[in-house]
Amino acid sequence: MSDLAVIGTGSWGKNLVRNFYELRRQNTVYACDVDSAKLDRLRNAYPLLKTTPHYEEILSNDQIKAVVVATTAVNHFEKAKQALAAGKDVFVEKPLTLSSRDALALVELAESRQRLIMVGHLMIYHPVSQQLRELIKNGELGEVYYIYSQRVNLGQVRKDENALWSFGPHDFSILFYLLDQEPIDVAARGQTYLQNGIEDVVFVSLNFPNRVSAHIHLSWLDPHKLRKITVVGSKKMAVFDDTATTEKLRIYDNRAEKKIDYDTYGDYITLRFGDVVIPYVAVTEPLKLECQHFLDCIEKRQPPRTDGRDGLRVVKVLEAANHSLKNNGIPVNLEQYFAELHSSHR
Ligand SMILES: NC(=O)c1ccc[n+]([C@@H]2O[C@H](COP(=O)([O-])OP(=O)(O)OC[C@H]3O[C@@H](n4cnc5c(N)ncnc54)[C@H](O)[C@@H]3O)[C@@H](O)[C@H]2O)c1
């Protein structure tokens, strides 16, 4: 058994430390943070945990074969690059990086070093996301018309990234997972209220093939705490409410149908209101499942479900959405945008 280190033990990183520590599948778990007070608190909670404020000690320790990067997003690229260069498998919190160029560089570095790179797209490990994907795949909802998601609350206001980069990775990753498709175009509008140049609220619109559209509302300046995804299909509709303690998934047997034979205009569209079904889904902490998956992939040397390419795909759409956001919501065609970006980098 080898050792594993978590770098960045703030409000999220400490959950990663807890999970890896409790899974007990490594010899030793290390925690690294520039803030020693955080390390002291963690040592009190987990007596076998080793800590250091110096990342170099993690990098040069050959017993540590895996590094989990949970520092603020601006540091992801540098910390992950150093870990890969030192021969470690790496799990990077979302977003993988703050530019597609950096994300691609990490993917290529991991490939050339034959190291694993996984990104913390937590929602993909959520049992309800998997159930919802099954409903879509097996046709129970019919043809998917549109999806909207709401990820809003008061806090955590970030100073290095806007609400799009902070929250958006969750919604983009789950949308691509549910639909098994990438968007054709993206448009985003938002506003800055608290800090110069950093959007507190963002509304994103995406178009996918076959007229599937999606809308995402992201904000850390909102009176509600919502983590909700609604899928409207031609046969049924489904709502995944992640703030509900139980009954997180509801399937509505509701639809609107166009009739072929009709006498009056009123008969042309009929509405059906049917039962609401709440399937039982056993929900284990998604973060625990995500951490287990990383360890399984390390053991079996298999690519993670949310590998570096998945991280890159999400970062590309975030980047294009950010471009739209900074240009008053112009729609950005993804293929065209990245073709132009690459030719300008040549
Ligand atoms: N998957 C999820 O649901 C989820 C939820 C929240 C946050 N996150 C992600 O987790 C990461 C951390 O977020 P957070 O909310 O914990 O932020 P945070 O600001 O609370 O914590 C960041 C920690 O990193 C430390 N740090 C910063 N630079 C460092 C360096 N150079 N070396 C060592 N330590 C350093 C800071 O001291 C701090 O303790 C972010 O990437 C964020 O996007 C993921």
The ligand as an SDF file (V2000), in Angstrom:
LIG
                    3D

 44 48  0  0  0  0  0  0  0  0999 V2000
  -16.6650   19.1550   -5.7170 N   0  0  0  0  0  0  0  0  0  0  0  0
  -17.3190   20.0470   -5.0110 C   0  0  0  0  0  0  0  0  0  0  0  0
  -18.5220   19.9260   -4.7640 O   0  0  0  0  0  0  0  0  0  0  0  0
  -16.5800   21.2460   -4.4810 C   0  0  0  0  0  0  0  0  0  0  0  0
  -17.1740   22.0550   -3.5160 C   0  0  0  0  0  0  0  0  0  0  0  0
  -16.4670   23.1500   -3.0440 C   0  0  0  0  0  0  0  0  0  0  0  0
  -15.2220   23.4230   -3.5640 C   0  0  0  0  0  0  0  0  0  0  0  0
  -14.6740   22.6230   -4.5010 N   0  0  0  0  0  0  0  0  0  0  0  0
  -13.3450   22.9140   -5.0780 C   0  0  0  0  0  0  0  0  0  0  0  0
  -12.3560   22.6190   -4.0780 O   0  0  0  0  0  0  0  0  0  0  0  0
  -11.2750   23.5450   -4.1790 C   0  0  0  0  0  0  0  0  0  0  0  0
  -11.0720   24.2230   -2.8490 C   0  0  0  0  0  0  0  0  0  0  0  0
  -12.2200   24.9460   -2.5140 O   0  0  0  0  0  0  0  0  0  0  0  0
  -12.4960   25.4070   -1.0040 P   0  0  0  0  0  0  0  0  0  0  0  0
  -13.8940   25.8450   -0.9560 O   0  0  0  0  0  0  0  0  0  0  0  0
  -12.0350   24.3700   -0.0590 O   0  0  0  0  0  0  0  0  0  0  0  0
  -11.5400   26.6890   -0.9300 O   0  0  0  0  0  0  0  0  0  0  0  0
  -10.8830   27.2800    0.3840 P   0  0  0  0  0  0  0  0  0  0  0  0
  -10.4470   28.6560    0.0060 O   0  0  0  0  0  0  0  0  0  0  0  0
  -11.7770   27.0910    1.5580 O   0  0  0  0  0  0  0  0  0  0  0  0
   -9.6030   26.3710    0.6190 O   0  0  0  0  0  0  0  0  0  0  0  0
   -8.4570   26.4090   -0.1700 C   0  0  0  0  0  0  0  0  0  0  0  0
   -7.2970   25.9370    0.7000 C   0  0  0  0  0  0  0  0  0  0  0  0
   -6.1300   25.8350   -0.1120 O   0  0  0  0  0  0  0  0  0  0  0  0
   -5.0440   26.3420    0.6340 C   0  0  0  0  0  0  0  0  0  0  0  0
   -4.0000   26.7500   -0.3100 N   0  0  0  0  0  0  0  0  0  0  0  0
   -4.0660   27.7680   -1.1970 C   0  0  0  0  0  0  0  0  0  0  0  0
   -2.9060   27.8370   -1.8830 N   0  0  0  0  0  0  0  0  0  0  0  0
   -2.1170   26.8410   -1.4330 C   0  0  0  0  0  0  0  0  0  0  0  0
   -0.8200   26.4050   -1.7380 C   0  0  0  0  0  0  0  0  0  0  0  0
   -0.0970   27.0240   -2.6780 N   0  0  0  0  0  0  0  0  0  0  0  0
   -0.3060   25.3590   -1.0640 N   0  0  0  0  0  0  0  0  0  0  0  0
   -1.0310   24.7370   -0.0980 C   0  0  0  0  0  0  0  0  0  0  0  0
   -2.2710   25.1190    0.2450 N   0  0  0  0  0  0  0  0  0  0  0  0
   -2.8140   26.1570   -0.4090 C   0  0  0  0  0  0  0  0  0  0  0  0
   -5.6230   27.4760    1.4370 C   0  0  0  0  0  0  0  0  0  0  0  0
   -4.8230   27.7930    2.5790 O   0  0  0  0  0  0  0  0  0  0  0  0
   -6.9730   26.9020    1.8490 C   0  0  0  0  0  0  0  0  0  0  0  0
   -6.9090   26.1840    3.0540 O   0  0  0  0  0  0  0  0  0  0  0  0
  -11.6620   24.5240   -5.3070 C   0  0  0  0  0  0  0  0  0  0  0  0
  -11.0630   24.0990   -6.4810 O   0  0  0  0  0  0  0  0  0  0  0  0
  -13.1570   24.3730   -5.4310 C   0  0  0  0  0  0  0  0  0  0  0  0
  -13.6180   24.6420   -6.7210 O   0  0  0  0  0  0  0  0  0  0  0  0
  -15.3170   21.5310   -4.9520 C   0  0  0  0  0  0  0  0  0  0  0  0
  1  2  1  0
  2  3  2  0
  2  4  1  0
  4  5  1  0
  4 44  2  0
  5  6  2  0
  6  7  1  0
  7  8  2  0
  8  9  1  0
  8 44  1  0
  9 10  1  0
  9 42  1  0
 10 11  1  0
 11 12  1  0
 11 40  1  0
 12 13  1  0
 13 14  1  0
 14 15  2  0
 14 16  1  0
 14 17  1  0
 17 18  1  0
 18 19  2  0
 18 20  1  0
 18 21  1  0
 21 22  1  0
 22 23  1  0
 23 24  1  0
 23 38  1  0
 24 25  1  0
 25 26  1  0
 25 36  1  0
 26 27  1  0
 26 35  1  0
 27 28  2  0
 28 29  1  0
 29 30  1  0
 29 35  2  0
 30 31  1  0
 30 32  2  0
 32 33  1  0
 33 34  2  0
 34 35  1  0
 36 37  1  0
 36 38  1  0
 38 39  1  0
 40 41  1  0
 40 42  1  0
 42 43  1  0
M  CHG  2   8   1  16  -1
M  END
$$$$
